[in-house]
């Protein structure tokens, strides 16, 4: 089938979540007189991500959106990282770091080029409000934002991908999943999506050990989103 839509993983693929948290946290250190290692903090916060999603995916708890899961996980980090001096409003502001993540340098221009030929849609485990705020903050030119709360499922559950295709009135084979994570692409491919691997070797910082290269023969492999636009003739 002809590809008509590109659906994008967002965290790590389009935005630099770790670098953004470090930058905003460093400002908080200065403003509040804190002494937090924000790189370690970002890694610890992200380490709770998949276990939290798994509890929802496995039916161990009712549906909870990513803002709620992030806030619960933040509470676990408060004593470890010396954040007890922050009040509830300040902790909520910290939790909304995820709404203000910065794009990778190629992301906005790459998506804009791809948009000239394809529908471009965020297909993320983030909730819609989070992704809308992020898009406005980062200038991400999405045609559609398909957060997890629309399908009520978290990737890599099949319903997350299939709902996105259905809402775009497309067959899975008319969609291409764009991600920096091989596992995301594998789940999408099994449902009939084309796939594009975008390398983000600094997503987890200099010590990154995963997703440094494609692990399968994906439809396309690109150095970044500008490179992907070139490869797709945009």
ChimeraX commands (.cxc) that place a marker at each C-alpha (Angstrom):
marker #1 position 0.00,0.00,0.00 radius 0.5
marker #1 position 1.02,3.62,-0.49 radius 0.5
marker #1 position 2.12,5.23,2.77 radius 0.5
marker #1 position -0.17,8.14,3.63 radius 0.5
marker #1 position 0.61,8.83,7.27 radius 0.5
marker #1 position 3.66,8.83,9.50 radius 0.5
marker #1 position 2.94,8.12,13.16 radius 0.5
marker #1 position 5.68,9.19,15.54 radius 0.5
marker #1 position 6.87,8.00,18.87 radius 0.5
marker #1 position 7.57,11.21,20.78 radius 0.5
marker #1 position 9.66,10.70,23.94 radius 0.5
marker #1 position 13.21,10.15,22.79 radius 0.5
marker #1 position 12.38,10.14,19.08 radius 0.5
marker #1 position 11.14,13.70,18.68 radius 0.5
marker #1 position 12.03,15.34,22.00 radius 0.5
marker #1 position 15.08,15.11,24.25 radius 0.5
marker #1 position 13.39,14.26,27.55 radius 0.5
marker #1 position 16.60,13.70,29.50 radius 0.5
marker #1 position 18.43,16.82,28.37 radius 0.5
marker #1 position 15.29,18.90,28.90 radius 0.5
marker #1 position 14.83,17.69,32.48 radius 0.5
marker #1 position 18.49,18.37,33.25 radius 0.5
marker #1 position 18.24,21.91,31.84 radius 0.5
marker #1 position 15.04,22.82,33.66 radius 0.5
marker #1 position 16.18,21.12,36.85 radius 0.5
marker #1 position 19.42,23.08,36.81 radius 0.5
marker #1 position 17.40,26.30,36.79 radius 0.5
marker #1 position 15.40,24.97,39.74 radius 0.5
marker #1 position 18.66,24.33,41.60 radius 0.5
marker #1 position 19.60,27.98,41.18 radius 0.5
marker #1 position 16.16,29.34,42.03 radius 0.5
marker #1 position 15.50,27.13,45.05 radius 0.5
marker #1 position 19.02,26.58,46.36 radius 0.5
marker #1 position 18.86,22.85,45.65 radius 0.5
marker #1 position 21.78,20.56,44.93 radius 0.5
marker #1 position 20.15,17.86,42.82 radius 0.5
marker #1 position 21.99,15.72,40.28 radius 0.5
marker #1 position 19.35,16.13,37.59 radius 0.5
marker #1 position 20.91,13.60,35.24 radius 0.5
marker #1 position 20.59,10.92,37.91 radius 0.5
marker #1 position 17.12,12.24,38.74 radius 0.5
marker #1 position 15.96,12.03,35.11 radius 0.5
marker #1 position 17.28,8.48,34.80 radius 0.5
marker #1 position 15.59,7.40,38.03 radius 0.5
marker #1 position 12.28,9.00,37.04 radius 0.5
marker #1 position 12.37,7.37,33.62 radius 0.5
marker #1 position 13.23,3.99,35.17 radius 0.5
marker #1 position 9.75,3.93,36.70 radius 0.5
marker #1 position 8.11,4.57,33.31 radius 0.5
marker #1 position 7.75,1.06,31.88 radius 0.5
marker #1 position 6.89,-0.61,35.22 radius 0.5
marker #1 position 4.10,1.94,35.70 radius 0.5
marker #1 position 2.75,1.36,32.21 radius 0.5
marker #1 position 2.94,-2.39,32.72 radius 0.5
marker #1 position 0.67,-2.19,35.76 radius 0.5
marker #1 position -1.98,-0.55,33.57 radius 0.5
marker #1 position -1.39,-2.80,30.56 radius 0.5
marker #1 position -1.59,-5.93,32.73 radius 0.5
marker #1 position -4.82,-4.84,34.41 radius 0.5
marker #1 position -3.24,-4.55,37.85 radius 0.5
marker #1 position -4.77,-1.09,38.26 radius 0.5
marker #1 position -7.43,1.03,36.53 radius 0.5
marker #1 position -6.53,3.31,33.66 radius 0.5
marker #1 position -4.26,6.20,34.66 radius 0.5
marker #1 position -2.80,8.71,32.23 radius 0.5
marker #1 position 0.89,9.51,32.03 radius 0.5
marker #1 position 0.62,12.74,34.00 radius 0.5
marker #1 position -0.79,10.77,36.92 radius 0.5
marker #1 position 1.82,8.02,36.63 radius 0.5
marker #1 position 4.64,10.57,36.44 radius 0.5
marker #1 position 3.29,12.34,39.54 radius 0.5
marker #1 position 3.12,9.09,41.52 radius 0.5
marker #1 position 6.66,8.22,40.50 radius 0.5
marker #1 position 7.89,11.72,41.34 radius 0.5
marker #1 position 6.63,11.24,44.90 radius 0.5
marker #1 position 8.91,8.21,45.22 radius 0.5
marker #1 position 11.93,10.33,44.28 radius 0.5
marker #1 position 11.30,13.27,46.61 radius 0.5
marker #1 position 13.14,11.87,49.67 radius 0.5
marker #1 position 15.97,10.30,47.66 radius 0.5
marker #1 position 16.86,13.54,45.86 radius 0.5
marker #1 position 16.27,16.00,48.69 radius 0.5
marker #1 position 13.15,17.64,47.27 radius 0.5
marker #1 position 11.23,17.70,50.54 radius 0.5
marker #1 position 11.41,21.50,50.72 radius 0.5
marker #1 position 9.20,21.85,47.63 radius 0.5
marker #1 position 5.49,22.42,48.25 radius 0.5
marker #1 position 2.70,20.75,46.30 radius 0.5
marker #1 position 2.50,23.52,43.72 radius 0.5
marker #1 position 6.24,23.36,43.10 radius 0.5
marker #1 position 6.12,19.59,42.75 radius 0.5
marker #1 position 3.29,19.88,40.25 radius 0.5
marker #1 position 5.36,22.41,38.29 radius 0.5
marker #1 position 8.21,19.90,38.34 radius 0.5
marker #1 position 5.88,17.14,37.16 radius 0.5
marker #1 position 4.93,19.28,34.20 radius 0.5
marker #1 position 8.56,19.30,33.05 radius 0.5
marker #1 position 7.25,16.62,30.66 radius 0.5
marker #1 position 4.92,19.19,29.07 radius 0.5
marker #1 position 7.88,21.46,28.27 radius 0.5
marker #1 position 10.40,19.11,26.70 radius 0.5
marker #1 position 12.66,20.47,23.98 radius 0.5
marker #1 position 12.80,18.94,20.49 radius 0.5
marker #1 position 15.93,17.44,19.03 radius 0.5
marker #1 position 17.54,20.03,16.71 radius 0.5
marker #1 position 16.28,18.30,13.56 radius 0.5
marker #1 position 12.76,17.53,14.77 radius 0.5
marker #1 position 10.73,20.63,13.87 radius 0.5
marker #1 position 12.25,21.12,10.41 radius 0.5
marker #1 position 12.18,17.40,9.67 radius 0.5
marker #1 position 8.52,17.00,10.59 radius 0.5
marker #1 position 7.64,20.14,8.63 radius 0.5
marker #1 position 9.25,18.68,5.53 radius 0.5
marker #1 position 7.56,15.32,6.00 radius 0.5
marker #1 position 4.21,17.07,6.48 radius 0.5
marker #1 position 4.34,18.38,2.92 radius 0.5
marker #1 position 3.79,14.84,1.64 radius 0.5
marker #1 position 2.33,12.84,4.53 radius 0.5
marker #1 position -0.05,13.16,7.44 radius 0.5
marker #1 position 2.16,13.53,10.51 radius 0.5
marker #1 position 0.73,12.37,13.83 radius 0.5
marker #1 position 2.07,11.90,17.32 radius 0.5
marker #1 position 1.41,8.31,18.47 radius 0.5
marker #1 position 2.64,8.39,22.03 radius 0.5
marker #1 position 2.06,6.96,25.47 radius 0.5
marker #1 position 1.67,10.55,26.63 radius 0.5
marker #1 position -1.82,11.88,27.30 radius 0.5
marker #1 position -3.37,14.38,24.92 radius 0.5
marker #1 position -3.06,17.42,27.21 radius 0.5
marker #1 position 0.62,16.70,27.81 radius 0.5
marker #1 position 1.31,16.29,24.10 radius 0.5
marker #1 position -0.64,19.41,23.13 radius 0.5
marker #1 position 1.28,21.52,25.63 radius 0.5
marker #1 position 4.54,19.99,24.45 radius 0.5
marker #1 position 3.72,20.67,20.81 radius 0.5
marker #1 position 2.93,24.31,21.56 radius 0.5
marker #1 position 6.09,24.71,23.63 radius 0.5
marker #1 position 8.37,23.01,21.13 radius 0.5
marker #1 position 6.69,24.18,17.91 radius 0.5
marker #1 position 5.94,20.65,16.71 radius 0.5
marker #1 position 3.71,20.92,13.61 radius 0.5
marker #1 position 1.53,17.83,14.08 radius 0.5
marker #1 position -1.56,17.21,11.96 radius 0.5
marker #1 position -2.95,15.02,14.74 radius 0.5
marker #1 position -2.10,14.15,18.34 radius 0.5
marker #1 position -3.08,10.59,19.23 radius 0.5
marker #1 position -2.32,10.20,22.91 radius 0.5
marker #1 position -2.76,6.99,24.83 radius 0.5
marker #1 position -5.91,8.24,26.55 radius 0.5
marker #1 position -7.69,8.17,23.18 radius 0.5
marker #1 position -7.31,4.41,22.80 radius 0.5
marker #1 position -7.12,3.61,26.51 radius 0.5
marker #1 position -4.06,1.47,25.79 radius 0.5
marker #1 position -0.33,1.92,26.07 radius 0.5
marker #1 position 2.13,0.88,23.40 radius 0.5
marker #1 position 3.11,-1.80,22.56 radius 0.5
marker #1 position -0.49,-2.99,22.98 radius 0.5
marker #1 position -1.93,-3.51,19.49 radius 0.5
marker #1 position -4.96,-1.30,20.18 radius 0.5
marker #1 position -2.72,1.75,20.53 radius 0.5
marker #1 position -1.48,1.43,16.93 radius 0.5
marker #1 position -4.71,0.16,15.40 radius 0.5
marker #1 position -6.77,2.94,16.95 radius 0.5
marker #1 position -4.42,5.49,15.42 radius 0.5
marker #1 position -4.83,4.00,11.95 radius 0.5
marker #1 position -8.61,3.78,12.38 radius 0.5
marker #1 position -8.94,7.40,13.50 radius 0.5
marker #1 position -6.98,8.48,10.44 radius 0.5
marker #1 position -9.32,6.35,8.26 radius 0.5
marker #1 position -6.34,4.35,7.07 radius 0.5
marker #1 position -5.31,0.73,6.94 radius 0.5
marker #1 position -2.22,-0.18,8.99 radius 0.5
marker #1 position -0.33,-0.73,5.75 radius 0.5
marker #1 position -0.91,2.93,4.84 radius 0.5
marker #1 position 0.91,4.04,8.00 radius 0.5
marker #1 position 4.58,4.16,8.87 radius 0.5
marker #1 position 5.69,4.11,12.51 radius 0.5
marker #1 position 8.67,6.38,13.15 radius 0.5
marker #1 position 10.61,5.63,16.32 radius 0.5
marker #1 position 14.04,5.52,17.91 radius 0.5
marker #1 position 13.09,2.31,19.73 radius 0.5
marker #1 position 13.31,-1.06,18.04 radius 0.5
marker #1 position 10.63,-2.59,20.28 radius 0.5
marker #1 position 8.10,0.07,19.22 radius 0.5
marker #1 position 8.80,-0.62,15.57 radius 0.5
marker #1 position 8.56,-4.37,16.08 radius 0.5
marker #1 position 5.09,-4.06,17.62 radius 0.5
marker #1 position 3.92,-1.79,14.80 radius 0.5
marker #1 position 5.37,-4.01,12.07 radius 0.5
marker #1 position 3.52,-7.04,13.42 radius 0.5
marker #1 position 0.27,-5.14,12.78 radius 0.5
marker #1 position 1.18,-4.24,9.20 radius 0.5
marker #1 position 2.76,-0.81,9.65 radius 0.5
marker #1 position 5.79,0.20,7.64 radius 0.5
marker #1 position 8.66,1.23,9.88 radius 0.5
marker #1 position 11.34,3.91,10.12 radius 0.5
marker #1 position 14.15,3.74,12.67 radius 0.5
marker #1 position 15.64,7.10,13.68 radius 0.5
marker #1 position 18.86,6.84,15.62 radius 0.5
marker #1 position 19.00,8.79,18.90 radius 0.5
marker #1 position 22.25,7.61,20.52 radius 0.5
marker #1 position 22.12,10.32,23.21 radius 0.5
marker #1 position 18.56,9.74,24.44 radius 0.5
marker #1 position 19.93,8.27,27.70 radius 0.5
marker #1 position 23.16,10.29,27.68 radius 0.5
marker #1 position 26.68,9.18,26.94 radius 0.5
marker #1 position 26.23,5.85,28.67 radius 0.5
marker #1 position 23.37,4.70,26.46 radius 0.5
marker #1 position 23.51,0.98,25.64 radius 0.5
marker #1 position 20.19,0.34,23.90 radius 0.5
marker #1 position 18.73,1.30,20.52 radius 0.5
marker #1 position 22.09,2.45,19.22 radius 0.5
marker #1 position 21.38,0.75,15.89 radius 0.5
marker #1 position 18.51,-1.01,14.12 radius 0.5
marker #1 position 18.01,-4.59,15.23 radius 0.5
marker #1 position 15.92,-5.60,12.20 radius 0.5
marker #1 position 15.66,-4.62,8.55 radius 0.5
marker #1 position 13.18,-1.81,8.99 radius 0.5
marker #1 position 11.59,-0.15,5.96 radius 0.5
marker #1 position 13.85,2.87,6.45 radius 0.5
marker #1 position 16.77,3.73,8.72 radius 0.5
marker #1 position 17.68,7.39,9.17 radius 0.5
marker #1 position 20.22,9.42,11.10 radius 0.5
marker #1 position 17.54,11.92,12.11 radius 0.5
marker #1 position 14.20,13.32,10.92 radius 0.5
marker #1 position 15.77,15.59,8.31 radius 0.5
marker #1 position 17.57,12.56,6.89 radius 0.5
marker #1 position 14.27,10.64,6.91 radius 0.5
marker #1 position 12.59,13.46,5.00 radius 0.5
marker #1 position 15.34,13.28,2.39 radius 0.5
marker #1 position 15.03,9.51,2.11 radius 0.5
marker #1 position 11.26,9.83,1.61 radius 0.5
marker #1 position 11.66,12.50,-1.08 radius 0.5
marker #1 position 10.32,15.39,0.98 radius 0.5
marker link #1:1,2 radius 0.2
marker link #1:2,3 radius 0.2
marker link #1:3,4 radius 0.2
marker link #1:4,5 radius 0.2
marker link #1:5,6 radius 0.2
marker link #1:6,7 radius 0.2
marker link #1:7,8 radius 0.2
marker link #1:8,9 radius 0.2
marker link #1:9,10 radius 0.2
marker link #1:10,11 radius 0.2
marker link #1:11,12 radius 0.2
marker link #1:12,13 radius 0.2
marker link #1:13,14 radius 0.2
marker link #1:14,15 radius 0.2
marker link #1:15,16 radius 0.2
marker link #1:16,17 radius 0.2
marker link #1:17,18 radius 0.2
marker link #1:18,19 radius 0.2
marker link #1:19,20 radius 0.2
marker link #1:20,21 radius 0.2
marker link #1:21,22 radius 0.2
marker link #1:22,23 radius 0.2
marker link #1:23,24 radius 0.2
marker link #1:24,25 radius 0.2
marker link #1:25,26 radius 0.2
marker link #1:26,27 radius 0.2
marker link #1:27,28 radius 0.2
marker link #1:28,29 radius 0.2
marker link #1:29,30 radius 0.2
marker link #1:30,31 radius 0.2
marker link #1:31,32 radius 0.2
marker link #1:32,33 radius 0.2
marker link #1:33,34 radius 0.2
marker link #1:34,35 radius 0.2
marker link #1:35,36 radius 0.2
marker link #1:36,37 radius 0.2
marker link #1:37,38 radius 0.2
marker link #1:38,39 radius 0.2
marker link #1:39,40 radius 0.2
marker link #1:40,41 radius 0.2
marker link #1:41,42 radius 0.2
marker link #1:42,43 radius 0.2
marker link #1:43,44 radius 0.2
marker link #1:44,45 radius 0.2
marker link #1:45,46 radius 0.2
marker link #1:46,47 radius 0.2
marker link #1:47,48 radius 0.2
marker link #1:48,49 radius 0.2
marker link #1:49,50 radius 0.2
marker link #1:50,51 radius 0.2
marker link #1:51,52 radius 0.2
marker link #1:52,53 radius 0.2
marker link #1:53,54 radius 0.2
marker link #1:54,55 radius 0.2
marker link #1:55,56 radius 0.2
marker link #1:56,57 radius 0.2
marker link #1:57,58 radius 0.2
marker link #1:58,59 radius 0.2
marker link #1:59,60 radius 0.2
marker link #1:60,61 radius 0.2
marker link #1:61,62 radius 0.2
marker link #1:62,63 radius 0.2
marker link #1:63,64 radius 0.2
marker link #1:64,65 radius 0.2
marker link #1:65,66 radius 0.2
marker link #1:66,67 radius 0.2
marker link #1:67,68 radius 0.2
marker link #1:68,69 radius 0.2
marker link #1:69,70 radius 0.2
marker link #1:70,71 radius 0.2
marker link #1:71,72 radius 0.2
marker link #1:72,73 radius 0.2
marker link #1:73,74 radius 0.2
marker link #1:74,75 radius 0.2
marker link #1:75,76 radius 0.2
marker link #1:76,77 radius 0.2
marker link #1:77,78 radius 0.2
marker link #1:78,79 radius 0.2
marker link #1:79,80 radius 0.2
marker link #1:80,81 radius 0.2
marker link #1:81,82 radius 0.2
marker link #1:82,83 radius 0.2
marker link #1:83,84 radius 0.2
marker link #1:84,85 radius 0.2
marker link #1:85,86 radius 0.2
marker link #1:86,87 radius 0.2
marker link #1:87,88 radius 0.2
marker link #1:88,89 radius 0.2
marker link #1:89,90 radius 0.2
marker link #1:90,91 radius 0.2
marker link #1:91,92 radius 0.2
marker link #1:92,93 radius 0.2
marker link #1:93,94 radius 0.2
marker link #1:94,95 radius 0.2
marker link #1:95,96 radius 0.2
marker link #1:96,97 radius 0.2
marker link #1:97,98 radius 0.2
marker link #1:98,99 radius 0.2
marker link #1:99,100 radius 0.2
marker link #1:100,101 radius 0.2
marker link #1:101,102 radius 0.2
marker link #1:102,103 radius 0.2
marker link #1:103,104 radius 0.2
marker link #1:104,105 radius 0.2
marker link #1:105,106 radius 0.2
marker link #1:106,107 radius 0.2
marker link #1:107,108 radius 0.2
marker link #1:108,109 radius 0.2
marker link #1:109,110 radius 0.2
marker link #1:110,111 radius 0.2
marker link #1:111,112 radius 0.2
marker link #1:112,113 radius 0.2
marker link #1:113,114 radius 0.2
marker link #1:114,115 radius 0.2
marker link #1:115,116 radius 0.2
marker link #1:116,117 radius 0.2
marker link #1:117,118 radius 0.2
marker link #1:118,119 radius 0.2
marker link #1:119,120 radius 0.2
marker link #1:120,121 radius 0.2
marker link #1:121,122 radius 0.2
marker link #1:122,123 radius 0.2
marker link #1:123,124 radius 0.2
marker link #1:124,125 radius 0.2
marker link #1:125,126 radius 0.2
marker link #1:126,127 radius 0.2
marker link #1:127,128 radius 0.2
marker link #1:128,129 radius 0.2
marker link #1:129,130 radius 0.2
marker link #1:130,131 radius 0.2
marker link #1:131,132 radius 0.2
marker link #1:132,133 radius 0.2
marker link #1:133,134 radius 0.2
marker link #1:134,135 radius 0.2
marker link #1:135,136 radius 0.2
marker link #1:136,137 radius 0.2
marker link #1:137,138 radius 0.2
marker link #1:138,139 radius 0.2
marker link #1:139,140 radius 0.2
marker link #1:140,141 radius 0.2
marker link #1:141,142 radius 0.2
marker link #1:142,143 radius 0.2
marker link #1:143,144 radius 0.2
marker link #1:144,145 radius 0.2
marker link #1:145,146 radius 0.2
marker link #1:146,147 radius 0.2
marker link #1:147,148 radius 0.2
marker link #1:148,149 radius 0.2
marker link #1:149,150 radius 0.2
marker link #1:150,151 radius 0.2
marker link #1:151,152 radius 0.2
marker link #1:152,153 radius 0.2
marker link #1:153,154 radius 0.2
marker link #1:154,155 radius 0.2
marker link #1:155,156 radius 0.2
marker link #1:156,157 radius 0.2
marker link #1:157,158 radius 0.2
marker link #1:158,159 radius 0.2
marker link #1:159,160 radius 0.2
marker link #1:160,161 radius 0.2
marker link #1:161,162 radius 0.2
marker link #1:162,163 radius 0.2
marker link #1:163,164 radius 0.2
marker link #1:164,165 radius 0.2
marker link #1:165,166 radius 0.2
marker link #1:166,167 radius 0.2
marker link #1:167,168 radius 0.2
marker link #1:168,169 radius 0.2
marker link #1:169,170 radius 0.2
marker link #1:170,171 radius 0.2
marker link #1:171,172 radius 0.2
marker link #1:172,173 radius 0.2
marker link #1:173,174 radius 0.2
marker link #1:174,175 radius 0.2
marker link #1:175,176 radius 0.2
marker link #1:176,177 radius 0.2
marker link #1:177,178 radius 0.2
marker link #1:178,179 radius 0.2
marker link #1:179,180 radius 0.2
marker link #1:180,181 radius 0.2
marker link #1:181,182 radius 0.2
marker link #1:182,183 radius 0.2
marker link #1:183,184 radius 0.2
marker link #1:184,185 radius 0.2
marker link #1:185,186 radius 0.2
marker link #1:186,187 radius 0.2
marker link #1:187,188 radius 0.2
marker link #1:188,189 radius 0.2
marker link #1:189,190 radius 0.2
marker link #1:190,191 radius 0.2
marker link #1:191,192 radius 0.2
marker link #1:192,193 radius 0.2
marker link #1:193,194 radius 0.2
marker link #1:194,195 radius 0.2
marker link #1:195,196 radius 0.2
marker link #1:196,197 radius 0.2
marker link #1:197,198 radius 0.2
marker link #1:198,199 radius 0.2
marker link #1:199,200 radius 0.2
marker link #1:200,201 radius 0.2
marker link #1:201,202 radius 0.2
marker link #1:202,203 radius 0.2
marker link #1:203,204 radius 0.2
marker link #1:204,205 radius 0.2
marker link #1:205,206 radius 0.2
marker link #1:206,207 radius 0.2
marker link #1:207,208 radius 0.2
marker link #1:208,209 radius 0.2
marker link #1:209,210 radius 0.2
marker link #1:210,211 radius 0.2
marker link #1:211,212 radius 0.2
marker link #1:212,213 radius 0.2
marker link #1:213,214 radius 0.2
marker link #1:214,215 radius 0.2
marker link #1:215,216 radius 0.2
marker link #1:216,217 radius 0.2
marker link #1:217,218 radius 0.2
marker link #1:218,219 radius 0.2
marker link #1:219,220 radius 0.2
marker link #1:220,221 radius 0.2
marker link #1:221,222 radius 0.2
marker link #1:222,223 radius 0.2
marker link #1:223,224 radius 0.2
marker link #1:224,225 radius 0.2
marker link #1:225,226 radius 0.2
marker link #1:226,227 radius 0.2
marker link #1:227,228 radius 0.2
marker link #1:228,229 radius 0.2
marker link #1:229,230 radius 0.2
marker link #1:230,231 radius 0.2
marker link #1:231,232 radius 0.2
marker link #1:232,233 radius 0.2
marker link #1:233,234 radius 0.2
view
